[in-house]
């Protein structure tokens, strides 16, 4: 009796479980039949990585389920072609320049396809259209990037550790600047000198600006020279005359140099007189002899005038010279 009761309880339990399973399958089948009989269009997209996407995964648009993933197959070298089916009711809202990406249903939910973007002026999607894939960073890529950044930060930290140690030990320019008073004083002096130089430069710039403003006024010699063509022509003429005088003076200087060179030569008469002392003494003696001979000649002429033979001749000559 006890054994029959146990069997009856087991059969009842199995029957209840099967009934619940059949009820659930019926509910799901009715839902799928609704989706099956609704009108759909087929779209596709080429992914580099589907990140665990499965056939039957949902397709979402603006947070609303509009279709499912129908099939997936390898495409090209290492890409995956994903075929989507979406309800025709959503077609007026999806444009052919929209993009698709692999997302998650919630934070850690199953993978889904998300349709986004598209411009209002673009045509609506049609059956067999191919949508562009939006590039997204996978979790693995982000973790790799984070790891690389961590390595870079570690390297930078080590470098800063070495630099800070050298600064603390007074090494390098910055360390010397912090710990050597004479270097700090020298830099301060240089900065003060630079400041004074800057002030002088500012003063010079102000003076140049003032001088420039004076040049622009109507009075003043500079403005007259710059604007009065008559005065400028006169100055130009004077400059040309000065150039001629300078040229003439240069020619005179050249001639004087040539004369000086000739005077230095003993084979020229003037050079011989200047450089040969014996010749100069001879010429001097000759001049003295000429002077004495001339004096003697005057005395002889006077004696001839006193001679009785020539006295009558000289008197007639004097009388003729007196008469007009």
C-alpha positions as CSV (number, residue, x, y, z in Angstrom):
1,X,0.0,0.0,0.0
2,X,2.7,2.4,0.9
3,X,4.6,1.7,-2.3
4,X,1.5,2.5,-4.4
5,X,1.0,5.7,-2.6
6,X,4.6,6.8,-3.3
7,X,4.2,6.0,-7.0
8,X,1.0,7.9,-7.2
9,X,2.7,11.0,-5.6
10,X,5.6,10.8,-8.1
11,X,3.3,10.5,-11.1
12,X,1.3,13.5,-9.8
13,X,4.5,15.6,-9.5
14,X,5.7,14.6,-12.9
15,X,2.3,15.5,-14.4
16,X,2.3,18.9,-12.7
17,X,5.8,19.7,-14.0
18,X,4.9,18.7,-17.5
19,X,1.8,20.7,-17.4
20,X,3.7,23.8,-16.3
21,X,6.3,23.3,-19.0
22,X,3.6,22.8,-21.7
23,X,1.9,26.0,-20.5
24,X,5.2,28.0,-20.8
25,X,6.0,26.6,-24.2
26,X,2.5,27.5,-25.4
27,X,2.8,31.1,-24.1
28,X,6.2,31.5,-25.8
29,X,5.0,29.9,-29.0
30,X,2.0,32.3,-29.1
31,X,4.4,35.2,-28.7
32,X,6.7,34.0,-31.4
33,X,3.8,33.3,-33.7
34,X,2.8,36.9,-33.3
35,X,6.3,37.9,-34.3
36,X,6.4,35.3,-37.0
37,X,3.2,36.5,-38.7
38,X,4.1,40.2,-38.5
39,X,5.7,41.8,-41.6
40,X,9.5,42.3,-41.5
41,X,12.4,43.4,-43.6
42,X,15.9,42.1,-43.6
43,X,19.0,44.3,-42.9
44,X,22.6,43.3,-42.5
45,X,25.9,44.7,-41.1
46,X,29.5,43.7,-41.3
47,X,31.3,43.5,-37.8
48,X,34.9,43.1,-37.0
49,X,33.9,41.6,-33.6
50,X,30.4,40.6,-32.4
51,X,31.6,40.3,-28.7
52,X,29.5,37.2,-27.9
53,X,26.3,38.2,-29.9
54,X,24.0,35.2,-30.4
55,X,21.4,34.3,-33.0
56,X,18.0,35.4,-31.7
57,X,19.4,38.4,-29.8
58,X,17.2,41.4,-29.7
59,X,17.5,44.5,-32.0
60,X,16.8,47.8,-30.3
61,X,16.1,51.2,-31.6
62,X,15.6,54.2,-29.3
63,X,15.1,51.8,-26.4
64,X,12.4,49.8,-28.2
65,X,12.7,46.2,-29.4
66,X,12.2,46.3,-33.2
67,X,13.6,43.0,-34.3
68,X,16.0,40.1,-33.8
69,X,19.3,38.7,-35.1
70,X,18.4,36.1,-37.7
71,X,21.8,34.7,-38.7
72,X,25.5,35.2,-38.4
73,X,28.3,34.0,-40.7
74,X,32.0,34.7,-41.3
75,X,32.7,37.3,-44.0
76,X,36.0,38.1,-45.7
77,X,39.2,37.4,-43.7
78,X,38.0,37.7,-40.1
79,X,34.8,39.7,-40.1
80,X,31.2,38.6,-39.3
81,X,28.1,39.3,-41.3
82,X,25.1,39.7,-39.1
83,X,21.6,39.6,-40.6
84,X,18.8,41.4,-38.8
85,X,15.1,41.3,-39.2
86,X,13.0,44.3,-38.0
87,X,9.3,45.0,-38.0
88,X,7.9,47.1,-40.8
89,X,6.2,49.3,-38.2
90,X,9.7,50.7,-37.2
91,X,10.8,51.3,-40.8
92,X,9.5,54.9,-41.0
93,X,11.8,55.8,-38.1
94,X,15.0,54.1,-39.3
95,X,17.0,55.8,-42.0
96,X,19.6,54.2,-44.3
97,X,22.4,56.3,-42.9
98,X,21.8,54.9,-39.4
99,X,24.6,52.9,-37.6
100,X,24.5,49.7,-35.6
101,X,26.7,48.5,-32.7
102,X,26.8,45.6,-30.3
103,X,25.6,46.6,-26.9
104,X,24.4,45.0,-23.6
105,X,20.9,44.6,-22.2
106,X,21.6,46.4,-19.0
107,X,25.0,46.5,-17.2
108,X,25.8,42.8,-17.4
109,X,22.9,41.6,-19.6
110,X,22.9,39.6,-22.8
111,X,24.3,41.1,-26.0
112,X,22.0,43.0,-28.3
113,X,22.2,45.1,-31.5
114,X,21.5,48.8,-31.1
115,X,20.4,50.9,-34.1
116,X,21.1,54.6,-33.7
117,X,21.7,57.8,-35.6
118,X,20.4,58.7,-39.0
119,X,19.3,62.0,-40.4
120,X,15.7,63.0,-41.1
121,X,16.5,63.9,-44.8
122,X,17.9,60.4,-45.6
123,X,15.6,57.8,-47.1
124,X,14.1,55.1,-44.9
125,X,15.7,51.7,-44.8
126,X,14.6,49.1,-47.3
127,X,14.8,45.3,-47.5
128,X,18.4,44.0,-47.9
129,X,20.0,47.4,-47.0
130,X,23.5,47.2,-45.4
131,X,24.0,49.5,-42.4
132,X,27.3,51.0,-41.3
133,X,28.9,49.7,-38.0
134,X,29.7,52.2,-35.3
135,X,33.1,51.6,-33.9
136,X,33.0,51.0,-30.1
137,X,35.6,50.0,-27.6
138,X,35.3,46.6,-26.2
139,X,35.9,45.7,-22.6
140,X,39.1,43.9,-23.5
141,X,40.4,46.9,-25.5
142,X,39.6,49.3,-22.6
143,X,41.4,47.0,-20.1
144,X,44.4,46.8,-22.4
145,X,44.5,50.6,-22.7
146,X,44.2,50.9,-19.0
147,X,47.0,48.5,-18.5
148,X,49.2,50.4,-20.9
149,X,48.3,53.6,-19.1
150,X,49.3,52.0,-15.8
151,X,52.6,51.0,-17.2
152,X,53.2,54.6,-18.5
153,X,52.2,56.1,-15.2
154,X,54.6,53.7,-13.4
155,X,57.5,54.7,-15.7
156,X,56.7,58.4,-15.2
157,X,56.6,57.8,-11.4
158,X,60.0,56.1,-11.5
159,X,61.4,59.0,-13.5
160,X,60.0,61.6,-11.1
161,X,61.4,59.5,-8.2
162,X,64.9,59.7,-9.8
163,X,64.5,63.5,-10.6
164,X,63.3,64.3,-7.1
165,X,66.2,62.4,-5.6
166,X,68.7,64.4,-7.7
167,X,67.0,67.6,-6.7
168,X,67.1,66.7,-3.0
169,X,70.8,65.9,-3.4
170,X,71.4,69.3,-5.1
171,X,72.2,67.8,-8.5
172,X,71.2,69.4,-11.8
173,X,70.2,72.9,-12.6
174,X,67.0,72.9,-10.4
175,X,68.8,71.3,-7.5
176,X,71.6,73.8,-7.6
177,X,69.1,76.6,-7.9
178,X,67.4,75.4,-4.7
179,X,70.5,74.7,-2.7
180,X,73.2,77.1,-4.0
181,X,72.7,80.7,-2.8
182,X,75.3,82.1,-5.2
183,X,73.5,80.7,-8.2
184,X,70.2,82.1,-7.0
185,X,71.9,85.5,-6.4
186,X,73.5,85.4,-9.9
187,X,70.1,84.7,-11.5
188,X,68.5,87.4,-9.5
189,X,71.2,89.9,-10.7
190,X,70.7,88.8,-14.3
191,X,66.9,89.3,-13.9
192,X,67.5,92.8,-12.5
193,X,69.8,93.6,-15.3
194,X,67.3,92.3,-17.8
195,X,64.6,94.4,-16.2
196,X,66.7,97.6,-16.4
197,X,67.5,96.8,-20.1
198,X,63.8,96.3,-20.8
199,X,63.1,99.7,-19.1
200,X,65.7,101.4,-21.3
201,X,64.3,99.7,-24.4
202,X,60.9,101.0,-23.5
203,X,62.3,104.5,-23.0
204,X,64.1,104.3,-26.3
205,X,60.9,103.1,-28.1
206,X,59.0,106.1,-26.5
207,X,61.7,108.5,-27.7
208,X,61.6,107.0,-31.2
209,X,57.8,107.3,-31.3
210,X,58.1,111.0,-30.2
211,X,60.7,111.7,-32.8
212,X,58.6,110.0,-35.4
213,X,55.6,112.1,-34.5
214,X,57.8,115.2,-34.8
215,X,58.8,114.1,-38.3
216,X,55.1,114.0,-39.3
217,X,54.5,117.7,-38.2
218,X,54.6,120.5,-40.8
219,X,57.5,122.4,-39.2
220,X,61.0,121.0,-38.8
221,X,63.9,120.4,-41.1
222,X,63.4,116.7,-41.5
223,X,59.8,117.2,-42.7
224,X,60.9,120.0,-45.0
225,X,63.6,117.8,-46.5
226,X,61.2,114.9,-47.0
227,X,58.3,117.0,-48.5
228,X,59.8,120.1,-50.1
229,X,61.0,119.1,-53.6
230,X,62.7,122.4,-54.3
231,X,64.9,122.1,-51.1
232,X,65.5,118.5,-51.9
233,X,66.6,119.4,-55.5
234,X,69.0,122.1,-54.1
235,X,70.5,119.7,-51.7
236,X,70.9,117.1,-54.4
237,X,72.7,119.6,-56.6
238,X,74.9,120.6,-53.7
239,X,75.8,117.0,-53.1
240,X,76.7,116.6,-56.8
241,X,79.0,119.6,-56.6
242,X,80.6,118.2,-53.5
243,X,81.2,115.0,-55.4
244,X,82.8,116.9,-58.2
245,X,85.0,118.8,-55.7
246,X,85.9,115.5,-54.0
247,X,86.9,114.1,-57.4
248,X,89.0,117.1,-58.2
249,X,90.6,117.0,-54.8
250,X,91.4,113.4,-55.5
251,X,93.0,114.2,-58.8
252,X,95.1,116.9,-57.1
253,X,96.2,114.5,-54.4
254,X,97.2,112.0,-57.1
255,X,99.2,114.7,-59.0
256,X,100.9,115.7,-55.7
257,X,101.7,112.1,-55.0
258,X,103.3,111.8,-58.5
259,X,105.3,115.1,-58.0
260,X,106.4,113.9,-54.6
261,X,107.5,110.6,-56.1
262,X,109.4,112.5,-58.8
263,X,111.0,114.7,-56.3
264,X,112.2,111.6,-54.5
265,X,113.9,110.4,-57.6
266,X,117.5,111.7,-58.1
267,X,117.4,111.4,-61.9
268,X,114.9,114.4,-62.2
269,X,116.1,118.0,-62.0
270,X,114.1,118.9,-59.0
271,X,114.9,115.6,-57.3
272,X,118.6,116.2,-58.1
273,X,118.4,119.7,-56.5
274,X,116.6,118.3,-53.4
275,X,118.6,115.1,-52.9
276,X,122.1,115.8,-54.3
277,X,124.0,118.2,-52.0
278,X,127.0,118.5,-54.3
279,X,124.9,119.6,-57.2
280,X,123.1,122.1,-55.0
281,X,126.4,123.6,-53.9
282,X,127.6,123.8,-57.5
283,X,124.5,125.6,-58.6
284,X,124.9,127.9,-55.6
285,X,128.5,128.7,-56.5
286,X,127.4,129.4,-60.1
287,X,124.7,131.8,-58.9
288,X,127.3,133.6,-56.8
289,X,129.7,133.8,-59.7
290,X,127.0,135.2,-61.9
291,X,126.2,137.9,-59.3
292,X,129.9,138.9,-59.0
293,X,130.3,138.8,-62.8
294,X,127.2,141.0,-63.2
295,X,128.6,143.5,-60.7
296,X,131.9,143.5,-62.5
297,X,130.1,144.1,-65.8
298,X,128.3,147.1,-64.4
299,X,131.5,148.6,-63.2
300,X,133.1,148.0,-66.7
301,X,130.1,149.7,-68.3
302,X,130.3,152.7,-66.0
303,X,134.0,152.9,-66.8
304,X,133.3,152.9,-70.5
305,X,130.8,155.7,-70.1
306,X,133.6,157.8,-68.5
307,X,136.0,157.1,-71.4
308,X,136.5,160.2,-73.6
309,X,136.1,158.1,-76.7
310,X,132.5,156.9,-75.8
311,X,131.4,159.9,-73.7
312,X,129.9,161.8,-76.7
313,X,127.9,158.7,-77.7
314,X,126.3,158.2,-74.3
315,X,125.4,161.9,-74.1
316,X,123.5,161.7,-77.4
317,X,121.7,158.6,-76.3
318,X,120.7,160.2,-73.0
319,X,119.4,163.3,-74.9
320,X,117.4,161.2,-77.3
321,X,115.8,159.3,-74.4
322,X,114.8,162.7,-72.7
323,X,113.2,164.1,-75.9
324,X,109.5,163.0,-76.5
